[in-house]
Structure formats: structure tokens, C-alpha cells
Amino acid sequence: MSAYIPNIAFAVLFFALVGLFVRNVRRIIRNIKLGKPANRSDQPQKRWLHMTRIALGQSKMVRKPLSGALHVFVYVGFIVINIELLEIIIDGFLGTHRIFAPFLGGVYDVLIFTFEIFAALVLISVFFFWTRRNLVRIKRFWKPEMKGWPKWDADIILYAEVVLMGLFLTMNAADYWLQTVAQDSHYVQAGSFPVSQFLLPLFEGMNAGSIIAVERTAWWLHIGGILLFLNYLYYSKHLHIILAFPNTYFAKLSPQGELSNMEAVTNEVKLMLDPNADPYAAHASDATPTTFGAADVTDLNWVQLMNAYSCTECGRCTEECPANQTGKKLSPRKIMMDTRDRITEVGLALNKGEEPNQNTLLDNYISREELWACTSCNACVEACPIAIDPLSIIMDMRRYLVMEQSAAPNELNVMMTNVENNGAPWPFNQQDRLAWREELNI
Amino acid sequence: MALTTNIPTMSELAAQGKQPEVLFWLGCAGSFDERAKKITKAFAKLLIKAEVSFAVLGPEESCTGDPAKRAGNEFLFQMQAMTNIEVLNGYEVKKIVTACPHCFNTLKNEYPGLGGNYEVLHHTQFLKDLLNEGKLKVEGGSFKGKRITFHDPCYLGRANNEYEAPRAVLSKLESELIEMKSCKAKGLCCGAGGAQMFKDAEPGDKEVNIERTEQALETKPDIIAAGCPFCNTMMTDGVKNKEQEGKIAVMDIAELLEQAQDL
């Protein structure tokens, strides 16, 4: 019976931590569903292509060649090493060791080779990432919204990757020693281990028993670390490794310049323009929403909330933002981070079965000054490597300010009055629209 | 050569039972702003030269609603849109060309959902076609060898993915096109979009148009080419701020082509 203790321990660890993760994922889905409906079920073929190109193919990531290439190494490394993870999990449950090796033969050798090369590339990339963040201090990583937890979060992810890759290679190195030097039959000959073989000198003077201990310890810490890291995602910007995919699938496909027409307003305007309409009859049957635009996260749609959970805080949006470049408070990344912070706050209250507090995204998180600094130039939308749309949130919040609070800056009120009265943003007479024709010398 | 064609309005043509091939939508800047009216005139001259059948709406044109929409006033936008759509559909307009990327974007992307379906072209796209079809020709134009940098309007470029048409027209001038360090999809805004044109900027270190003008000046241009009346104003102000107005001209693509043609 005691022979099965490792299997049981593994099963308990696995189900506890995967279970916790599933619970948290459910909470995120519940929170996203607090958003208003938005129909993104159209054009499935185009959506698959969009996701394949941008998320799977990293097409927007590589627009910055250096960070793009480094990211591709970490991303591909993550994906291929997940194949190894499958074997580790099966071994954990069955108490086997490298269960795929006898079946796959030469292919297994190739796989191990690939995993090790990518583990090394991940380590190198992470070193560069850390250097760029902490020594080179690239500007976008040091903006005001990156103080405190967001800075920690970014570094923790890098440290976690170093630890996990380190454990992976240590585990392999010990295994390789046991396969080749000790020729232990439990440790099946599994290939060439191109990277970890260079760690063998570390085991100089150790006996087989200690090296088995090293191998087992690294194995357990590695899988345990991965399961802990999985649960870290819920609290972290690193959630993008999952959400980048649905986020690009459900992204807006129409031209970036198109700002959606609000249906509720269309109904109202049609009523106003139709001389035969009976306003009372229409109002009774037509359920208009309680608010125009967005004051809080629950006024946003679910895609916008998913955007917020998907954001990796890379700051490419903020770096391209003309307002931010010229020293204004607006940072599109902060818009996304604030949205996530607020939906998290609302979600935490729901977890406890309480009513969310009276805070709102507007004013408690995002100031009016930020919203009015936007030029709607779409640079942030264009820059985002996973098709997040900060502009849509800014516009929805402006809509709230103008249509619910009449709180536009005064100059904009003047402009709008002109449009209303003269059909132009300036106080010119509509009848003079042909004046240029009289001036034309032809 | 003196061109003698009068430019008709839609209602004048309708009174004669006629319908033009294309409506030239001027936009508010193109109708009223002194600088932008020059662009309107230049483009109209090119249309006449190319013998395009076109008309304007004149007093029946009204703001597309773009600045109201981007300021957050969806009500006012849709009021404007539906009023305009009623006029456009009344004249059975099929094709619209405009020299304003904001009008272009709104007419093309936001009017269909409200019942206004037209083929909408930016004037640089229209001019490119006229040049390709041989209806307009540039021969040894006066801009040969000049250094020109093109400022991408956000609402033509990123908003509608059109980077090529204005450059195709510029290439016909046999001038030297020099790109700014941020151009095309990465082009920096002039600072006017999203209704910023009509208000002061929020507190910061710098005006956006100054930043963009500095990028343009880095290319040491003779001419900064624009494709939007608002960008034109912002860049002109930027050039004045840098006290370069004697040396560097800010010109619309239509103006460049018209002057190269020496109409």
C-alpha cells in the first residue's frame, strides 16, 4: 500500500490545484458575463483566421522585432514543454517514469531535444526581458500605472519561469546521469539531453541515492510549481496566455474607425424624427436601457471586460498614444488595468455574497481628464498585440458623461450647439455652404 | 486653358432631371474654413479637368455628426446622420467622394447601419483612380525633385487601412517621398481627432501637433503633404510655431496635384 503513497499524493495535489484553478476560471467567466451583451458570433471563418494570425501566429507581437522574437521563444517554449507536462502528469498518476519514451523511441529523443533547446531559449529570453525591464528600464515599463503590484507581477512571472525551467533542466540532468552513468534500469535511456548534460559536473562526487533524491525533488517541485503558477494566473496579468485566444477570436472585425451606433439611441431618434409616431405608445413597449454609455464596468459589454482580463500590461498602446507621448494623464493601458481592477473588486464582493461597494469605474478609477485627452486616433488599438480595444471603453465613458451627465467640456458644448443649430461645428450659416463656388476662378 | 464648367448642386441637377455619377461631399471644414476651402477648390478643379460628372449638396449638406459622436453625443450624431441620409437617399446617391477623412469614415462605416449605403471614397483614392485611368496626367510637374513627407490621417490610415492611395498620387509628382519615423499604421495623430479640434488640450508637456511637426521637420521636407483639412490646420500651426512657414508648405494632396497640373 505504501508504494502508492506518491501516486495518491500526486492525485491530491493535482486535483486540489487544478480544482482551485477551475473555480477561479469560473469566477472570471461569471465576472465577464456581468458585461452587457455584444454579438460576436458572426463570420466564424474570419474569426478563426484572425485568432490564428494574431494569437497563434504572433503577427502583431513581432512588429517589435527584438521583444517579438524573445516572446516567440517563450511562447513556443511554453507550448512544446506542455507536451512534456502531459507525460509528467501521466507518470504522476501511474507511478511510471517517462512513460512515452518506450513508445516513441527516436521521436522521444527529438522531443526531449526540442524541449531542452526551448528551455534554454526561455531562460535566455527571460534574462533579456528582466534586463529590459530592470536595467535598461524601457520607458513603457516605468509609467505611473506600473508602480507597486504591476511591477512585482511582471518580475514574479520572470522569476517563476526561471525557477520552473531551472527545475526542468535539473530534473533532466539528474535523469540523464542515472540513465548513462548509473545505468539504473528505472531510468530508461531517453535521448541526448543537449542542454542538461552540461549540468552533470554539478553531481560530481555524489552517489546514485543522492542523485535520485535530486531527480525526485526537482520532479516534484517542477510539477508542483507549474500547478501553483497556474493558480497564480488568476491574480496576474499573465492570464493573457489563455485569454489572448478568445480575445482575438471575439475582437471587432469591422474597420477600426467604425464606432458602433447605439441601438437604443436609434430607436429614440427615429421616434423624434417620425411625425406620425406616438411617443407614449412606443415608450411603454420599448425597454430603453437605464444608462447611456458607461459609468461602471457593468455598463461595458462582455468583450470589453474580457479585454481587461486579457491585458498583459506591455504598454505598447501607451507608448503609441499621442496624448501620453505629450505628457497628458491618459494611458490606454491604465484604462484596461483600471477596468480589470474594478471588475475584480465587484467580483470579490459577489464571491462573498455581498453587494459591490458604491465605487464606479468613472471617477474612482478613471478620471474625466484622462477621458477627454483622447484623440480617438486608434494608435492604441493598432498597437495591441492581442487586439484589445481601449478606445471603445473611452468612448463609452464619454457617452455617459455627455448623455447622462451633460458634463462635456464647455468648448465641446459650444461645438455641439453649433452642429445642432447650424449643421456645422462652427457658427456659420448653412446657407453659405456654396460661398466657395462663387470664389472659384475657372 | 480656361475651364468654364459650373459646379452644380444636386437640387439644380434634379430640377433638370439629371443625376451625377458622384457626389462631392465637402464637409464643414471644406465648406467654411478658409484654408480648407482652398482644398475644396483644388479638388473641384481636378474633377472638372478630368471631366467627372459630379455635384455638391450645398446648403443641403450638414455635419456628418462625427465630432458629436466622438465627443460622446450619440443622440446628436444620429440626428445628423438620419437627416443627411434622408437627403442622400432622396437624391438616390450611389457614390460619394470627400476630402475629409472624418466624413469619409463616418459615411462609409457608420451610415450603413442607419440606412445610408453608398460607395464612399476618400479624394486620394478617387484621384489615384483618375490618374490610373489616364483621366488626369502629370507631366514634369512643378514638384519634381522636391522633398515631400506625407502625414497619414488617422481616419484614413489606421481607421480604414488606406495608406497606399495618397502615396500613389504623390509618386506621380516625381518628387522625393520621405517617410517620417512613425508613419502608416504607426503614424502619429496630429492632435485634432476625437473632437479635440474644438477644445483645448488637457494639461501636458507639449501639444500633439508640435510633436508631430517635429517628426515631420526631421525629414527636412520642402512640403508636408496632408490628406485631411484638420491635419492640415494642425500641421500648419505646428510649422508656424517652429517659425518655418517661409520655408515649408503644408499642402493637401489635391492641391499638390492641382498645382503640378498648373490649372
Chai-1 contact restraints between the chains, C-beta under 6 A:
chainA,res_idxA,chainB,res_idxB,connection_type,confidence,min_distance_angstrom,max_distance_angstrom,comment,restraint_id
A,P255,B,N109,contact,1.0,0.0,6.0,A-B,restraint_1
A,P255,B,N160,contact,1.0,0.0,6.0,A-B,restraint_2
A,Q256,B,R158,contact,1.0,0.0,6.0,A-B,restraint_3
A,Q256,B,A159,contact,1.0,0.0,6.0,A-B,restraint_4
A,G257,B,N105,contact,1.0,0.0,6.0,A-B,restraint_5
A,G257,B,N109,contact,1.0,0.0,6.0,A-B,restraint_6
A,G257,B,Y155,contact,1.0,0.0,6.0,A-B,restraint_7
A,G257,B,A159,contact,1.0,0.0,6.0,A-B,restraint_8
A,G257,B,N160,contact,1.0,0.0,6.0,A-B,restraint_9
A,E258,B,N109,contact,1.0,0.0,6.0,A-B,restraint_10
A,N261,B,G113,contact,1.0,0.0,6.0,A-B,restraint_11
A,M262,B,E74,contact,1.0,0.0,6.0,A-B,restraint_12
A,V265,B,E74,contact,1.0,0.0,6.0,A-B,restraint_13
A,V265,B,F75,contact,1.0,0.0,6.0,A-B,restraint_14
A,V265,B,Q78,contact,1.0,0.0,6.0,A-B,restraint_15
A,T266,B,Q78,contact,1.0,0.0,6.0,A-B,restraint_16
A,V269,B,Q78,contact,1.0,0.0,6.0,A-B,restraint_17
A,V269,B,M79,contact,1.0,0.0,6.0,A-B,restraint_18
A,V269,B,M82,contact,1.0,0.0,6.0,A-B,restraint_19
A,L273,B,M82,contact,1.0,0.0,6.0,A-B,restraint_20
A,P322,B,L188,contact,1.0,0.0,6.0,A-B,restraint_21
A,P322,B,C189,contact,1.0,0.0,6.0,A-B,restraint_22
A,P322,B,V208,contact,1.0,0.0,6.0,A-B,restraint_23
A,T326,B,G204,contact,1.0,0.0,6.0,A-B,restraint_24
A,T326,B,D205,contact,1.0,0.0,6.0,A-B,restraint_25
A,T326,B,K206,contact,1.0,0.0,6.0,A-B,restraint_26
A,T326,B,V208,contact,1.0,0.0,6.0,A-B,restraint_27
A,T326,B,E211,contact,1.0,0.0,6.0,A-B,restraint_28
A,G327,B,G204,contact,1.0,0.0,6.0,A-B,restraint_29
A,G327,B,D205,contact,1.0,0.0,6.0,A-B,restraint_30
A,K328,B,E202,contact,1.0,0.0,6.0,A-B,restraint_31
A,K328,B,G204,contact,1.0,0.0,6.0,A-B,restraint_32
A,E369,B,E202,contact,1.0,0.0,6.0,A-B,restraint_33
A,A373,B,E202,contact,1.0,0.0,6.0,A-B,restraint_34
A,C374,B,G194,contact,1.0,0.0,6.0,A-B,restraint_35
A,T375,B,C189,contact,1.0,0.0,6.0,A-B,restraint_36
A,T375,B,G191,contact,1.0,0.0,6.0,A-B,restraint_37
A,T375,B,G193,contact,1.0,0.0,6.0,A-B,restraint_38
A,T375,B,G194,contact,1.0,0.0,6.0,A-B,restraint_39
A,T375,B,Q196,contact,1.0,0.0,6.0,A-B,restraint_40
A,S376,B,R70,contact,1.0,0.0,6.0,A-B,restraint_41
A,S376,B,G193,contact,1.0,0.0,6.0,A-B,restraint_42
A,S376,B,G194,contact,1.0,0.0,6.0,A-B,restraint_43
A,C377,B,C154,contact,1.0,0.0,6.0,A-B,restraint_44
A,C377,B,C189,contact,1.0,0.0,6.0,A-B,restraint_45
A,C377,B,G193,contact,1.0,0.0,6.0,A-B,restraint_46
A,N378,B,R158,contact,1.0,0.0,6.0,A-B,restraint_47
A,N378,B,A159,contact,1.0,0.0,6.0,A-B,restraint_48
A,E382,B,R158,contact,1.0,0.0,6.0,A-B,restraint_49
A,E382,B,A185,contact,1.0,0.0,6.0,A-B,restraint_50
A,R398,B,G72,contact,1.0,0.0,6.0,A-B,restraint_51
A,R399,B,G72,contact,1.0,0.0,6.0,A-B,restraint_52
A,R399,B,E74,contact,1.0,0.0,6.0,A-B,restraint_53
A,L401,B,G72,contact,1.0,0.0,6.0,A-B,restraint_54
A,V402,B,G72,contact,1.0,0.0,6.0,A-B,restraint_55
A,V402,B,N73,contact,1.0,0.0,6.0,A-B,restraint_56
A,A408,B,A71,contact,1.0,0.0,6.0,A-B,restraint_57
A,P409,B,K199,contact,1.0,0.0,6.0,A-B,restraint_58
A,E411,B,F198,contact,1.0,0.0,6.0,A-B,restraint_59
A,E411,B,K199,contact,1.0,0.0,6.0,A-B,restraint_60
A,L412,B,A71,contact,1.0,0.0,6.0,A-B,restraint_61
A,L412,B,A195,contact,1.0,0.0,6.0,A-B,restraint_62
A,L412,B,K199,contact,1.0,0.0,6.0,A-B,restraint_63
A,M415,B,F198,contact,1.0,0.0,6.0,A-B,restraint_64
A,M416,B,A68,contact,1.0,0.0,6.0,A-B,restraint_65
A,M416,B,N73,contact,1.0,0.0,6.0,A-B,restraint_66
A,M416,B,L76,contact,1.0,0.0,6.0,A-B,restraint_67
A,V419,B,C63,contact,1.0,0.0,6.0,A-B,restraint_68
A,V419,B,A68,contact,1.0,0.0,6.0,A-B,restraint_69
A,G423,B,S62,contact,1.0,0.0,6.0,A-B,restraint_70
A,G423,B,C63,contact,1.0,0.0,6.0,A-B,restraint_71
A,A424,B,C28,contact,1.0,0.0,6.0,A-B,restraint_72
A,A424,B,C63,contact,1.0,0.0,6.0,A-B,restraint_73
A,P425,B,C28,contact,1.0,0.0,6.0,A-B,restraint_74
A,P425,B,P67,contact,1.0,0.0,6.0,A-B,restraint_75
A,P425,B,F198,contact,1.0,0.0,6.0,A-B,restraint_76
A,F428,B,F32,contact,1.0,0.0,6.0,A-B,restraint_77
A,Q430,B,P59,contact,1.0,0.0,6.0,A-B,restraint_78
A,Q431,B,P59,contact,1.0,0.0,6.0,A-B,restraint_79
A,R433,B,S31,contact,1.0,0.0,6.0,A-B,restraint_80
A,R433,B,G58,contact,1.0,0.0,6.0,A-B,restraint_81
A,R433,B,P59,contact,1.0,0.0,6.0,A-B,restraint_82
A,R433,B,E61,contact,1.0,0.0,6.0,A-B,restraint_83
A,L434,B,G58,contact,1.0,0.0,6.0,A-B,restraint_84
A,W436,B,K37,contact,1.0,0.0,6.0,A-B,restraint_85
A,W436,B,T40,contact,1.0,0.0,6.0,A-B,restraint_86
A,R437,B,I7,contact,1.0,0.0,6.0,A-B,restraint_87
A,L440,B,K41,contact,1.0,0.0,6.0,A-B,restraint_88
A,I442,B,L3,contact,1.0,0.0,6.0,A-B,restraint_89
